[in-house]
């Protein structure tokens, strides 16, 4: 076996490492107290945040019980689910890319101005319906192409998350198209609908995920 602190090989049956003299009786917690990720047995560092967990426990810097244990969700396949914050970060990054594409290819759509008055005006939505549909179509095409072929968009890659099937498999174009067409539902009330569904559903799925049977997980 290896010492969880210095990683040196040690004989079976010892209670103290002969190399670093650390106690081997410290019980490894189930979750990382720093980021809440599931802690794999025998790991020296957390695979997500890099915390040197065993050393911190031995020094008395952390309690053994993880304060964020109840916030961690993992599938039976070992995939760590991500919540609204990581997805929102990826969404902001992807929005910047989409707006850049719109501004280059469709300047007339990029000139749309949203105000409180326009958002509640039926005349605005009717008059600008063509441009709005073009923007929505480009957004769906962008997400569908990246998620269907790669499993992640540029924004998701930076945020280190990806879209997979509920069994961890690649989702494909059809599932990606379905989940992104339903963004129009999840974006209602300034994304409140999607945020509530992610928070309340067991697999942290928004409306599009529920329909397409997809989940968003950490990019390992």
C-alpha atoms as a printed R data frame, in Angstrom:
    type eleno elety resid chain resno       x      y       z
1   ATOM     1    CA   UNK     A     1   0.000  0.000   0.000
2   ATOM     2    CA   UNK     A     2   0.984  3.674  -0.340
3   ATOM     3    CA   UNK     A     3   1.001  6.401   2.295
4   ATOM     4    CA   UNK     A     4  -1.880  8.852   1.566
5   ATOM     5    CA   UNK     A     5   0.393 11.760   2.535
6   ATOM     6    CA   UNK     A     6   3.777 11.194   0.859
7   ATOM     7    CA   UNK     A     7   2.720  8.387  -1.530
8   ATOM     8    CA   UNK     A     8   5.640  6.174  -0.519
9   ATOM     9    CA   UNK     A     9   5.142  2.417  -0.463
10  ATOM    10    CA   UNK     A    10   4.785  1.073   3.075
11  ATOM    11    CA   UNK     A    11   4.414 -2.447   4.499
12  ATOM    12    CA   UNK     A    12   1.004 -3.702   5.537
13  ATOM    13    CA   UNK     A    13   0.024 -3.425   9.188
14  ATOM    14    CA   UNK     A    14   1.818 -0.187  10.087
15  ATOM    15    CA   UNK     A    15  -0.055  2.646  11.791
16  ATOM    16    CA   UNK     A    16   2.567  5.272  10.953
17  ATOM    17    CA   UNK     A    17   4.423  5.970   7.737
18  ATOM    18    CA   UNK     A    18   8.164  5.217   8.152
19  ATOM    19    CA   UNK     A    19   9.015  7.932   5.607
20  ATOM    20    CA   UNK     A    20   6.952 10.981   6.631
21  ATOM    21    CA   UNK     A    21   5.865  9.731  10.096
22  ATOM    22    CA   UNK     A    22   2.215 10.652   9.433
23  ATOM    23    CA   UNK     A    23  -0.499  8.630  11.159
24  ATOM    24    CA   UNK     A    24  -2.241  6.146   8.894
25  ATOM    25    CA   UNK     A    25  -5.295  5.939  11.142
26  ATOM    26    CA   UNK     A    26  -6.967  9.086   9.764
27  ATOM    27    CA   UNK     A    27 -10.217  8.082   8.084
28  ATOM    28    CA   UNK     A    28 -10.641  9.412   4.580
29  ATOM    29    CA   UNK     A    29 -13.917 11.359   4.141
30  ATOM    30    CA   UNK     A    30 -16.403 10.519   1.436
31  ATOM    31    CA   UNK     A    31 -16.472 14.007  -0.075
32  ATOM    32    CA   UNK     A    32 -13.941 16.792  -0.572
33  ATOM    33    CA   UNK     A    33 -14.719 19.528   1.997
34  ATOM    34    CA   UNK     A    34 -13.431 22.229  -0.359
35  ATOM    35    CA   UNK     A    35 -15.417 21.677  -3.563
36  ATOM    36    CA   UNK     A    36 -17.782 18.870  -2.564
37  ATOM    37    CA   UNK     A    37 -16.603 16.419  -5.228
38  ATOM    38    CA   UNK     A    38 -16.811 12.711  -4.548
39  ATOM    39    CA   UNK     A    39 -13.491 11.600  -3.076
40  ATOM    40    CA   UNK     A    40 -12.009  8.526  -4.716
41  ATOM    41    CA   UNK     A    41 -10.375  6.052  -2.364
42  ATOM    42    CA   UNK     A    42  -6.600  6.293  -2.385
43  ATOM    43    CA   UNK     A    43  -6.408  9.693  -4.098
44  ATOM    44    CA   UNK     A    44  -3.850 12.083  -2.642
45  ATOM    45    CA   UNK     A    45  -5.316 15.246  -4.177
46  ATOM    46    CA   UNK     A    46  -8.917 16.080  -5.049
47  ATOM    47    CA   UNK     A    47  -9.323 15.399  -8.767
48  ATOM    48    CA   UNK     A    48 -11.277 18.655  -9.261
49  ATOM    49    CA   UNK     A    49  -9.965 21.368  -6.909
50  ATOM    50    CA   UNK     A    50  -6.559 19.855  -6.095
51  ATOM    51    CA   UNK     A    51  -6.999 20.001  -2.314
52  ATOM    52    CA   UNK     A    52  -4.422 18.005  -0.313
53  ATOM    53    CA   UNK     A    53  -7.191 16.468   1.750
54  ATOM    54    CA   UNK     A    54  -5.450 13.849   3.870
55  ATOM    55    CA   UNK     A    55  -2.749 16.284   4.993
56  ATOM    56    CA   UNK     A    56  -5.361 18.885   6.009
57  ATOM    57    CA   UNK     A    57  -7.308 16.310   7.989
58  ATOM    58    CA   UNK     A    58  -4.222 15.087   9.805
59  ATOM    59    CA   UNK     A    59  -3.293 18.678  10.733
60  ATOM    60    CA   UNK     A    60  -6.774 19.299  12.115
61  ATOM    61    CA   UNK     A    61  -7.516 21.999   9.540
62  ATOM    62    CA   UNK     A    62 -10.775 20.385   8.412
63  ATOM    63    CA   UNK     A    63 -13.585 18.522  10.041
64  ATOM    64    CA   UNK     A    64 -14.048 14.955   8.864
65  ATOM    65    CA   UNK     A    65 -17.680 15.569   7.951
66  ATOM    66    CA   UNK     A    66 -17.930 17.450   4.690
67  ATOM    67    CA   UNK     A    67 -20.100 20.580   5.048
68  ATOM    68    CA   UNK     A    68 -21.255 20.377   1.421
69  ATOM    69    CA   UNK     A    69 -21.936 16.640   1.337
70  ATOM    70    CA   UNK     A    70 -25.646 17.061   0.669
71  ATOM    71    CA   UNK     A    71 -24.920 19.297  -2.328
72  ATOM    72    CA   UNK     A    72 -22.903 16.633  -4.178
73  ATOM    73    CA   UNK     A    73 -24.718 14.545  -6.724
74  ATOM    74    CA   UNK     A    74 -23.177 11.707  -8.678
75  ATOM    75    CA   UNK     A    75 -24.615  9.183 -11.120
76  ATOM    76    CA   UNK     A    76 -24.116  5.414 -10.660
77  ATOM    77    CA   UNK     A    77 -21.596  5.606 -13.518
78  ATOM    78    CA   UNK     A    78 -19.390  7.935 -11.429
79  ATOM    79    CA   UNK     A    79 -20.233 11.144 -13.315
80  ATOM    80    CA   UNK     A    80 -20.352 14.261 -11.127
81  ATOM    81    CA   UNK     A    81 -23.367 16.429 -11.941
82  ATOM    82    CA   UNK     A    82 -23.032 20.202 -12.149
83  ATOM    83    CA   UNK     A    83 -25.554 22.794 -11.068
84  ATOM    84    CA   UNK     A    84 -26.755 26.166 -12.272
85  ATOM    85    CA   UNK     A    85 -23.586 28.174 -11.529
86  ATOM    86    CA   UNK     A    86 -21.242 26.212 -13.819
87  ATOM    87    CA   UNK     A    87 -23.888 26.116 -16.529
88  ATOM    88    CA   UNK     A    88 -24.501 29.862 -16.220
89  ATOM    89    CA   UNK     A    89 -20.778 30.577 -16.616
90  ATOM    90    CA   UNK     A    90 -20.666 28.435 -19.754
91  ATOM    91    CA   UNK     A    91 -23.842 30.117 -21.019
92  ATOM    92    CA   UNK     A    92 -22.364 33.609 -20.647
93  ATOM    93    CA   UNK     A    93 -19.212 32.586 -22.521
94  ATOM    94    CA   UNK     A    94 -21.220 30.974 -25.318
95  ATOM    95    CA   UNK     A    95 -23.482 34.038 -25.541
96  ATOM    96    CA   UNK     A    96 -20.431 36.204 -26.204
97  ATOM    97    CA   UNK     A    97 -19.420 33.892 -29.066
98  ATOM    98    CA   UNK     A    98 -22.959 33.824 -30.501
99  ATOM    99    CA   UNK     A    99 -23.268 37.627 -30.348
100 ATOM   100    CA   UNK     A   100 -19.946 37.950 -32.155
101 ATOM   101    CA   UNK     A   101 -21.220 35.652 -34.924
102 ATOM   102    CA   UNK     A   102 -24.491 37.558 -35.160
103 ATOM   103    CA   UNK     A   103 -22.696 40.898 -35.312
104 ATOM   104    CA   UNK     A   104 -20.494 39.662 -38.158
105 ATOM   105    CA   UNK     A   105 -23.052 37.822 -40.298
106 ATOM   106    CA   UNK     A   106 -26.316 39.591 -39.423
107 ATOM   107    CA   UNK     A   107 -25.732 43.203 -38.365
108 ATOM   108    CA   UNK     A   108 -29.462 43.941 -38.647
109 ATOM   109    CA   UNK     A   109 -30.183 41.365 -35.920
110 ATOM   110    CA   UNK     A   110 -27.300 42.662 -33.807
111 ATOM   111    CA   UNK     A   111 -28.907 46.107 -33.819
112 ATOM   112    CA   UNK     A   112 -31.902 44.877 -31.799
113 ATOM   113    CA   UNK     A   113 -32.331 46.874 -28.612
114 ATOM   114    CA   UNK     A   114 -34.145 45.336 -25.634
115 ATOM   115    CA   UNK     A   115 -35.758 47.626 -23.069
116 ATOM   116    CA   UNK     A   116 -38.398 47.055 -20.419
117 ATOM   117    CA   UNK     A   117 -40.901 48.782 -22.694
118 ATOM   118    CA   UNK     A   118 -40.016 46.637 -25.707
119 ATOM   119    CA   UNK     A   119 -40.113 43.397 -23.745
120 ATOM   120    CA   UNK     A   120 -43.757 43.973 -22.796
121 ATOM   121    CA   UNK     A   121 -44.768 45.393 -26.165
122 ATOM   122    CA   UNK     A   122 -46.559 43.042 -28.555
123 ATOM   123    CA   UNK     A   123 -45.694 45.350 -31.455
124 ATOM   124    CA   UNK     A   124 -41.973 44.861 -30.798
125 ATOM   125    CA   UNK     A   125 -42.203 41.067 -30.855
126 ATOM   126    CA   UNK     A   126 -44.346 41.069 -34.005
127 ATOM   127    CA   UNK     A   127 -42.249 43.675 -35.812
128 ATOM   128    CA   UNK     A   128 -38.957 42.043 -34.973
129 ATOM   129    CA   UNK     A   129 -40.141 38.428 -35.181
130 ATOM   130    CA   UNK     A   130 -38.009 37.648 -38.230
131 ATOM   131    CA   UNK     A   131 -34.796 38.895 -36.631
132 ATOM   132    CA   UNK     A   132 -35.634 37.222 -33.318
133 ATOM   133    CA   UNK     A   133 -36.300 33.882 -35.004
134 ATOM   134    CA   UNK     A   134 -33.012 34.215 -36.881
135 ATOM   135    CA   UNK     A   135 -31.133 34.794 -33.624
136 ATOM   136    CA   UNK     A   136 -32.873 31.877 -31.920
137 ATOM   137    CA   UNK     A   137 -32.220 29.620 -34.916
138 ATOM   138    CA   UNK     A   138 -28.531 30.486 -34.892
139 ATOM   139    CA   UNK     A   139 -28.340 29.809 -31.155
140 ATOM   140    CA   UNK     A   140 -29.998 26.391 -31.576
141 ATOM   141    CA   UNK     A   141 -27.700 25.548 -34.496
142 ATOM   142    CA   UNK     A   142 -24.615 26.589 -32.505
143 ATOM   143    CA   UNK     A   143 -25.470 24.501 -29.442
144 ATOM   144    CA   UNK     A   144 -26.759 21.530 -31.446
145 ATOM   145    CA   UNK     A   145 -23.657 21.273 -33.626
146 ATOM   146    CA   UNK     A   146 -21.159 21.496 -30.772
147 ATOM   147    CA   UNK     A   147 -23.052 19.350 -28.249
148 ATOM   148    CA   UNK     A   148 -24.153 16.765 -30.798
149 ATOM   149    CA   UNK     A   149 -20.675 16.275 -32.260
150 ATOM   150    CA   UNK     A   150 -18.377 16.966 -29.289
151 ATOM   151    CA   UNK     A   151 -20.577 16.982 -26.189
152 ATOM   152    CA   UNK     A   152 -19.529 20.505 -25.255
153 ATOM   153    CA   UNK     A   153 -19.495 24.056 -26.615
154 ATOM   154    CA   UNK     A   154 -16.497 26.428 -26.322
155 ATOM   155    CA   UNK     A   155 -18.109 27.898 -23.197
156 ATOM   156    CA   UNK     A   156 -18.652 24.473 -21.655
157 ATOM   157    CA   UNK     A   157 -15.069 23.503 -22.458
158 ATOM   158    CA   UNK     A   158 -13.754 26.524 -20.563
159 ATOM   159    CA   UNK     A   159 -16.126 25.792 -17.661
160 ATOM   160    CA   UNK     A   160 -15.012 22.117 -17.750
161 ATOM   161    CA   UNK     A   161 -18.482 20.628 -18.214
162 ATOM   162    CA   UNK     A   162 -20.123 18.526 -20.928
163 ATOM   163    CA   UNK     A   163 -23.504 17.116 -21.989
164 ATOM   164    CA   UNK     A   164 -24.007 13.342 -22.000
165 ATOM   165    CA   UNK     A   165 -26.858 10.864 -21.916
166 ATOM   166    CA   UNK     A   166 -28.161  9.725 -18.544
167 ATOM   167    CA   UNK     A   167 -25.984  6.624 -18.858
168 ATOM   168    CA   UNK     A   168 -22.892  8.662 -19.723
169 ATOM   169    CA   UNK     A   169 -23.055  8.005 -23.473
170 ATOM   170    CA   UNK     A   170 -22.638 10.539 -26.286
171 ATOM   171    CA   UNK     A   171 -25.943 12.283 -26.982
172 ATOM   172    CA   UNK     A   172 -25.916 12.710 -30.779
173 ATOM   173    CA   UNK     A   173 -27.488 15.382 -33.000
174 ATOM   174    CA   UNK     A   174 -31.172 14.542 -32.407
175 ATOM   175    CA   UNK     A   175 -30.959 14.707 -28.599
176 ATOM   176    CA   UNK     A   176 -28.864 17.876 -28.828
177 ATOM   177    CA   UNK     A   177 -31.454 19.474 -31.118
178 ATOM   178    CA   UNK     A   178 -34.338 18.543 -28.826
179 ATOM   179    CA   UNK     A   179 -32.681 19.855 -25.650
180 ATOM   180    CA   UNK     A   180 -31.776 23.135 -27.347
181 ATOM   181    CA   UNK     A   181 -35.140 23.758 -28.981
182 ATOM   182    CA   UNK     A   182 -36.600 23.707 -25.470
183 ATOM   183    CA   UNK     A   183 -34.261 26.473 -24.326
184 ATOM   184    CA   UNK     A   184 -37.127 28.785 -25.182
185 ATOM   185    CA   UNK     A   185 -38.938 27.283 -22.177
186 ATOM   186    CA   UNK     A   186 -35.954 27.268 -19.809
187 ATOM   187    CA   UNK     A   187 -35.144 30.923 -20.599
188 ATOM   188    CA   UNK     A   188 -38.547 32.146 -19.455
189 ATOM   189    CA   UNK     A   189 -38.620 34.708 -16.629
190 ATOM   190    CA   UNK     A   190 -34.898 35.467 -17.065
191 ATOM   191    CA   UNK     A   191 -33.849 31.787 -16.849
192 ATOM   192    CA   UNK     A   192 -35.825 31.238 -13.634
193 ATOM   193    CA   UNK     A   193 -37.668 28.215 -15.069
194 ATOM   194    CA   UNK     A   194 -34.441 26.421 -15.971
195 ATOM   195    CA   UNK     A   195 -32.740 27.357 -12.695
196 ATOM   196    CA   UNK     A   196 -35.598 25.991 -10.572
197 ATOM   197    CA   UNK     A   197 -35.703 22.730 -12.531
198 ATOM   198    CA   UNK     A   198 -31.937 22.255 -12.192
199 ATOM   199    CA   UNK     A   199 -32.204 22.873  -8.463
200 ATOM   200    CA   UNK     A   200 -35.183 20.588  -7.847
201 ATOM   201    CA   UNK     A   201 -34.689 17.615 -10.189
202 ATOM   202    CA   UNK     A   202 -32.641 14.611  -8.943
203 ATOM   203    CA   UNK     A   203 -30.242 14.724 -11.911
204 ATOM   204    CA   UNK     A   204 -30.136 18.540 -12.068
205 ATOM   205    CA   UNK     A   205 -31.911 18.697 -15.422
206 ATOM   206    CA   UNK     A   206 -33.664 21.617 -17.058
207 ATOM   207    CA   UNK     A   207 -36.682 21.156 -19.330
208 ATOM   208    CA   UNK     A   208 -34.554 20.363 -22.397
209 ATOM   209    CA   UNK     A   209 -32.552 17.774 -20.464
210 ATOM   210    CA   UNK     A   210 -35.695 16.055 -19.212
211 ATOM   211    CA   UNK     A   211 -37.104 15.792 -22.732
212 ATOM   212    CA   UNK     A   212 -33.849 14.618 -24.345
213 ATOM   213    CA   UNK     A   213 -32.802 12.453 -21.355
214 ATOM   214    CA   UNK     A   214 -29.465 14.232 -21.022
215 ATOM   215    CA   UNK     A   215 -27.399 15.450 -18.067
216 ATOM   216    CA   UNK     A   216 -24.592 17.972 -17.628
217 ATOM   217    CA   UNK     A   217 -21.506 16.654 -15.821
218 ATOM   218    CA   UNK     A   218 -17.913 17.577 -15.015
219 ATOM   219    CA   UNK     A   219 -15.519 17.231 -17.934
220 ATOM   220    CA   UNK     A   220 -12.996 14.745 -16.506
